[in-house]
Amino acid sequence: MATATPEEKEAGRLELRAAIGFNGHIASGLICHPDNKHLLYPLGCTVVIQDLASKKQTFLHGHTNNVSCVVVSSSGSYVASGQVTFMGFKADIILWDFQKKELLARLSLHKGKVEGLAFSPNDLYLVSLGGRDDGSETIRVWELDLPNRKLRPAECQTGQLRRVITSLKIADDDNYFYVGTSTGDVLKVNTRNKLMTDFGPQKKFSLGVTALLLLKTGDVIVGTGGGTVALCKGSNYKVMKTIQVQGGVTSLTRRGQGHQFFVGTKTCQIYRVNYTAFKEELITTCHSEAVHDIVFPSGTSDLFATCSKDDIRVWHTPENRELLRIVIPNMTCYAIEFMRDGKSIISAWNDGKIRAFMPESGREKYVINNAHSLGVTAIAATNDCKRILSGGGEGQVRLWAIGEKTHKLEVVLKEHISAVSCIKIKKNDKECVTASLDGTCIIWDIGRFTRKQMILANTLFKCVCYHPEEYQLITSGTDRRIGYWEVYDGSAIRDLEGSLSGSINGMDITSDGANFVTGGDDHLVKMWDYNEGTVTHIGVGHSGNITRLKICPEKKYIVSVSADGAILLWKYPAPNAGAAAS
């Protein structure tokens, strides 16, 4: 970990329990293992191996940045994965032992990005393609000259056809290979004489052919940028059956002889398709945009909710399964909260509305229109469920009285001059603290509607927490410092370096106040000892900026969410499982 302090290098590692997410933007990133029991796919800087029957996940950790391609050898013994890095820097390829889930070798020659990988059918060789390539208009067959250690290319002839190649598959007998094009057709090329033998269909697929799957019968399954999956027969690629999935198809992978196959899409969904019935079943779904917030209902660890662009989703923790999706198209939800009585989920949206939903059905309960002029950026509810506090992009804090059928504005608190990023309310409902990007945190008396204290720092505050005993606050933000403050007079008690790079965007504290967690633009989840002010554990797994994180009520796990749409669940470390465990 390049960005860890000496103390952090001594810290224990948080164990990743589950990852909800799938990077559907990677071509052929979803692979069904030859054992027919596992799926492999990239998520951030890890490769996830998921057991199809039990859904249990194991993780291949070793990349320092986003995984850009994954491949499995014919025997299933080896996995290889490549990554992206910064321009001019080496981009690693890692070779893994599938059975042991161990790193066998790290190959560092490419710069910038590993574009593609392929094993030879006998498991002896691995070929890699590097550099930032913008789609090739050539089709080449390379001969391997082993005695002279050379690769010799030969161009394939496609006559008058000019195409940009978007996908490629070789037939099992090596005699032919098939290429999909951005134009929306499939070309079949003879491997020996490098000549195109046929192409089709006549009616081209919209948005290009983005994935191909060859069946033993000689039929071809085509995935398109428009989300169509089609079964094509014969030399003219006549379309026999089609299904429609959500998002452009980026992966098609066969299970066994092809009685079943899986489809991965750009909206990060995974479908299972039964070949004979040709019906799709959604088996994995997740956010495909940045996740802005994560909350647990009061007192339970089995459910949590997340919000993003277009939707709020409720998840069942034991199975990492989506239970409910509330969709508001083309809108972004910035913050959510479960009412303590469990009767509603309240949410803050970029169109300036506060929306409340029923937690079981997702039905809309009420909407507060024009709650804020520049979008609602933060939200919190009092413990008696009678009031909601909201913060807006313009800096105002508003208090709403919520009745059975009514909701009315009680008061507007105008002190902040920039967006409110976080609101926390004291247990007695008489006081709250608001953090803002204007460099202030304000402690309010919400019985008298007056300002009690103001905390000032040279930062954009992103998060704030009351210590459970409510006499101290902790804050953090873009200056990467963690501040401890006296609630009584707003004075600074302590200042810690929270991160070596990038803003800290989220924090949460345990119910006993002994530990707290932080996450931010360095992609690390850090667990701290509150009194010592030291990092006890670090979680490595995110490849996007961490936006928020929460410790579940029963201290079973920590859930962190990030700007790349991933949701990671970490096992809460056992007491005293600190540096010794690493």
SVG drawing of the C-alpha trace seen along z (x, -y; Angstrom):
<svg xmlns="http://www.w3.org/2000/svg" viewBox="-54 -33 70 63">
<polyline fill="none" stroke="black" stroke-width="0.4" points="0.0,0.0 1.9,-3.0 -0.3,-5.5 -0.1,-4.0 1.7,-5.7 4.2,-3.6 1.5,-3.1 -1.0,-2.0 1.4,0.6 1.2,2.2 -2.6,2.2 -4.7,5.4 -6.5,6.1 -10.3,6.0 -11.7,9.2 -13.9,8.6 -17.1,10.7 -19.0,9.9 -19.0,7.6 -22.2,6.4 -21.2,5.2 -19.9,6.3 -17.9,4.2 -20.0,4.7 -18.0,2.2 -15.2,4.8 -15.4,6.8 -15.7,10.5 -15.2,9.8 -17.8,12.3 -16.5,15.9 -18.1,19.3 -15.3,21.5 -14.8,24.9 -15.8,26.6 -19.3,25.2 -19.6,24.3 -18.1,20.8 -18.4,17.4 -15.5,15.0 -15.8,11.3 -13.9,8.1 -15.0,5.6 -12.6,2.7 -9.1,3.9 -10.3,7.4 -11.4,10.5 -14.5,12.1 -15.0,15.9 -18.6,16.8 -19.9,20.2 -23.1,20.6 -24.9,22.8 -24.0,21.3 -23.3,17.7 -20.2,17.7 -17.6,15.4 -13.8,15.5 -11.5,12.7 -8.2,12.5 -6.4,9.4 -3.2,8.2 -3.9,5.4 -3.2,1.8 -5.8,0.3 -8.9,1.3 -8.9,4.8 -9.2,4.3 -9.4,7.9 -9.8,11.5 -9.2,14.8 -9.4,18.5 -7.3,21.3 -9.0,24.2 -8.2,26.7 -9.5,24.2 -6.2,24.4 -5.1,20.8 -6.6,17.3 -4.9,14.3 -6.0,10.7 -4.6,7.4 -5.1,3.9 -5.1,0.2 -2.6,-2.2 -1.5,-5.8 -0.1,-6.8 3.6,-5.9 3.5,-3.5 3.7,0.3 0.4,2.1 0.7,5.5 -0.7,8.9 -1.2,11.4 -1.3,15.1 -3.3,16.9 -3.7,20.6 -7.5,21.1 -7.6,24.0 -5.4,22.3 -6.6,18.8 -2.9,17.7 -0.8,15.4 1.7,17.3 3.4,14.6 3.3,10.9 4.2,9.8 5.1,6.2 5.9,5.0 2.8,3.2 2.3,-0.4 -1.0,-2.3 -3.4,0.6 -3.6,4.3 -6.3,4.5 -6.7,8.3 -5.4,11.7 -5.6,15.2 -4.3,18.6 -3.1,21.1 -5.4,24.2 -2.7,26.4 -2.2,24.0 1.4,23.4 1.3,19.8 -0.4,16.6 -0.7,13.8 -1.3,10.2 -2.3,7.2 -1.3,3.8 -1.5,0.1 -4.5,-2.2 -6.0,-1.0 -9.1,-2.7 -10.5,0.3 -8.7,1.9 -9.7,2.0 -7.4,4.8 -7.8,8.6 -4.5,10.4 -3.6,14.0 -0.2,14.5 2.0,17.5 4.1,18.5 7.7,19.3 9.0,21.0 12.7,21.8 13.3,18.1 11.0,16.8 9.1,14.6 5.4,13.9 4.6,13.4 1.5,11.5 -0.6,12.1 -3.5,9.7 -6.9,11.3 -8.7,10.3 -12.2,9.1 -12.6,7.9 -14.5,4.6 -15.8,4.7 -14.5,2.1 -15.3,2.8 -14.3,1.8 -13.9,5.0 -15.6,5.0 -15.5,8.7 -13.8,12.0 -14.3,15.7 -12.3,18.7 -14.1,22.0 -13.1,25.1 -11.5,26.8 -9.4,23.7 -10.5,23.8 -12.6,20.6 -13.0,17.6 -15.8,15.1 -15.6,11.3 -18.4,8.9 -18.3,5.4 -19.5,1.9 -21.6,1.9 -23.7,4.7 -22.8,7.8 -20.6,10.9 -17.8,12.0 -16.5,15.6 -12.8,15.9 -10.8,19.1 -7.8,19.3 -5.6,21.2 -6.0,19.0 -7.0,15.8 -10.0,15.3 -13.5,14.2 -15.9,17.0 -19.3,15.3 -20.9,12.5 -24.4,11.5 -27.2,11.0 -28.6,8.7 -30.6,6.7 -27.8,5.4 -27.9,5.3 -28.4,1.9 -25.4,0.4 -23.0,3.1 -22.1,6.7 -20.4,6.4 -20.1,10.0 -20.1,13.5 -20.6,17.0 -20.1,20.1 -22.2,23.2 -21.2,26.9 -24.0,26.9 -22.3,24.3 -24.9,21.7 -23.8,18.3 -25.2,16.3 -24.8,12.5 -24.9,9.8 -25.4,6.2 -24.8,2.7 -28.6,2.3 -29.1,5.1 -30.3,7.7 -29.2,11.3 -29.9,13.3 -29.5,16.9 -28.3,16.9 -28.2,20.0 -26.5,20.8 -24.1,18.9 -26.4,16.0 -26.8,15.7 -30.6,15.8 -32.0,14.6 -34.0,17.5 -34.7,16.2 -34.0,13.0 -34.3,11.7 -33.8,8.2 -31.6,7.4 -31.0,4.1 -27.8,2.3 -25.4,3.1 -24.1,6.7 -20.4,6.9 -20.0,10.6 -21.4,13.9 -20.1,17.0 -21.1,20.6 -21.8,23.1 -20.8,26.6 -21.9,27.6 -24.0,24.5 -27.3,25.7 -27.0,22.5 -25.1,19.3 -24.6,16.0 -24.9,12.5 -23.1,9.5 -24.2,5.9 -23.0,2.3 -25.5,1.5 -23.7,4.1 -26.4,6.8 -25.7,10.6 -28.4,12.8 -28.6,16.5 -30.2,17.8 -31.6,21.3 -30.7,22.2 -33.7,24.3 -36.3,22.0 -34.2,19.0 -35.5,17.0 -33.4,14.7 -33.3,14.6 -31.6,11.7 -29.2,13.2 -26.9,10.3 -27.8,6.6 -26.1,3.5 -25.7,-0.2 -24.0,-1.2 -23.4,-4.8 -21.9,-6.4 -23.6,-5.3 -24.2,-8.4 -25.4,-7.0 -25.9,-3.8 -28.1,-3.4 -29.3,-0.6 -32.7,-0.7 -32.7,-1.2 -31.5,1.9 -31.1,4.4 -28.1,5.6 -30.1,7.8 -31.2,4.9 -29.6,1.8 -30.5,-0.7 -28.3,-2.5 -29.1,-5.3 -27.7,-6.4 -28.7,-8.0 -32.3,-6.8 -32.9,-4.6 -32.9,-3.6 -32.3,0.1 -32.9,2.2 -30.6,5.2 -30.8,8.3 -27.4,8.7 -27.3,12.4 -27.7,13.2 -26.5,9.8 -29.7,9.9 -31.7,7.0 -35.1,6.9 -36.6,3.7 -35.8,1.1 -37.5,-2.3 -36.9,-4.0 -37.2,-7.7 -35.8,-8.0 -33.2,-10.6 -33.0,-11.9 -30.2,-11.4 -30.7,-10.6 -28.1,-12.1 -29.1,-10.9 -31.5,-8.5 -32.7,-7.7 -34.9,-5.0 -37.5,-6.6 -36.9,-5.1 -40.4,-3.6 -39.7,-1.7 -42.7,-3.2 -40.9,-5.1 -37.6,-5.7 -37.0,-9.4 -34.8,-10.6 -33.1,-13.7 -33.1,-14.4 -31.3,-16.6 -34.6,-18.0 -35.2,-19.8 -37.7,-17.2 -37.9,-15.2 -39.6,-11.9 -40.8,-9.4 -41.5,-5.7 -43.0,-2.6 -40.1,-0.4 -41.8,2.9 -43.6,2.0 -41.5,-1.0 -44.8,-2.9 -44.6,-6.7 -45.9,-7.9 -45.5,-11.7 -43.4,-14.2 -42.3,-17.6 -41.9,-19.8 -39.4,-22.6 -37.8,-21.7 -34.6,-23.3 -33.7,-25.5 -30.3,-23.8 -31.2,-20.2 -31.6,-18.4 -28.1,-17.3 -28.6,-16.0 -31.4,-14.6 -32.1,-13.4 -35.1,-12.5 -35.8,-13.1 -36.0,-10.0 -39.7,-10.7 -40.4,-10.5 -42.2,-13.8 -39.7,-16.0 -37.3,-15.9 -34.2,-18.1 -33.0,-18.7 -30.0,-20.6 -29.7,-22.0 -27.2,-22.9 -27.8,-26.6 -26.8,-26.1 -30.1,-26.3 -31.2,-24.0 -35.0,-23.4 -37.1,-21.8 -40.3,-20.0 -43.1,-18.8 -44.4,-15.5 -47.9,-14.3 -50.0,-11.4 -51.3,-13.2 -49.4,-16.5 -45.9,-17.9 -45.2,-21.6 -42.1,-23.8 -41.5,-25.0 -38.4,-26.9 -35.5,-27.9 -32.0,-28.2 -29.8,-30.4 -26.2,-30.4 -24.3,-28.2 -23.3,-29.7 -22.6,-26.5 -24.1,-23.0 -24.9,-21.1 -23.1,-17.7 -24.2,-16.0 -26.8,-16.3 -26.8,-14.5 -29.4,-14.8 -28.9,-14.3 -30.8,-11.4 -33.1,-13.9 -34.1,-15.6 -33.2,-19.0 -30.0,-19.6 -28.3,-18.9 -25.1,-19.5 -24.8,-20.3 -21.6,-20.1 -21.2,-22.2 -18.8,-22.7 -18.4,-26.3 -15.8,-25.2 -18.2,-25.4 -20.1,-22.9 -22.9,-24.5 -24.5,-23.1 -28.2,-24.2 -30.8,-24.3 -33.8,-22.8 -36.2,-23.5 -35.4,-27.3 -34.3,-27.4 -31.0,-29.2 -27.3,-28.6 -25.4,-27.4 -21.9,-27.0 -19.9,-27.2 -16.9,-25.1 -14.5,-26.6 -11.8,-24.9 -9.9,-25.4 -11.7,-22.5 -14.9,-21.5 -16.6,-19.5 -18.0,-16.2 -19.0,-14.3 -19.7,-14.7 -20.6,-12.3 -21.6,-12.8 -19.7,-10.6 -22.5,-8.4 -22.1,-10.3 -22.8,-13.5 -20.2,-15.7 -17.8,-15.5 -18.0,-15.6 -15.7,-14.2 -15.5,-15.8 -13.6,-15.3 -13.5,-16.6 -11.2,-17.7 -8.2,-18.6 -7.8,-14.9 -7.8,-15.8 -10.0,-14.2 -11.0,-16.8 -12.3,-16.1 -14.4,-19.0 -16.1,-19.9 -19.9,-20.2 -20.2,-22.6 -18.1,-25.4 -17.0,-24.3 -13.3,-24.2 -10.8,-21.9 -9.6,-19.0 -7.5,-17.0 -6.5,-16.8 -5.4,-13.7 -4.1,-13.0 -6.9,-10.9 -5.4,-10.1 -2.3,-10.8 -4.2,-11.4 -7.6,-12.8 -10.7,-13.9 -12.4,-11.9 -16.0,-11.6 -17.7,-9.4 -17.4,-8.3 -19.4,-6.4 -18.9,-5.6 -19.8,-2.5 -22.6,-2.7 -20.2,-2.4 -17.9,-5.1 -14.8,-2.9 -14.1,-2.9 -15.0,-4.8 -14.5,-4.2 -13.5,-6.5 -13.4,-6.2 -12.6,-8.6 -10.6,-9.3 -7.7,-7.0 -10.1,-4.0 -9.2,-2.6 -11.6,-1.8 -9.9,-2.7 -11.0,-1.7 -9.8,-3.9 -9.5,-3.6 -11.4,-6.7 -9.3,-7.3 -5.9,-6.5 -6.6,-8.2 -4.8,-5.3 -5.7,-3.1 -6.3,0.4 -7.5,2.0 -7.5,1.2 -9.7,2.5 -8.3,2.7 -10.8,3.5 -12.4,0.4 -11.2,-1.1 -13.5,-4.1 -13.6,-6.9 -15.5,-5.8 -18.5,-8.1 -20.0,-6.8 -19.7,-3.9 -21.6,-2.6 -21.1,-0.2 -24.2,2.0 -26.1,1.7 -25.0,5.1 -21.4,4.6 -21.3,7.6 -19.9,5.7 -19.0,2.4 -20.6,1.5 -18.8,-0.9 -20.0,-2.3 -18.1,-4.0 -18.3,-6.3 -17.9,-3.3 -21.2,-1.7 -19.6,1.0 -21.0,2.0 -18.4,3.9 -19.3,5.7 -16.4,6.1 -16.4,8.4 -16.3,6.4 -13.0,7.3 -13.1,9.3 -11.9,7.3 -8.1,7.1 -7.8,8.5 -5.4,5.7 -1.8,5.7 -1.2,9.2 -3.7,10.6 -2.1,9.0"/>
</svg>
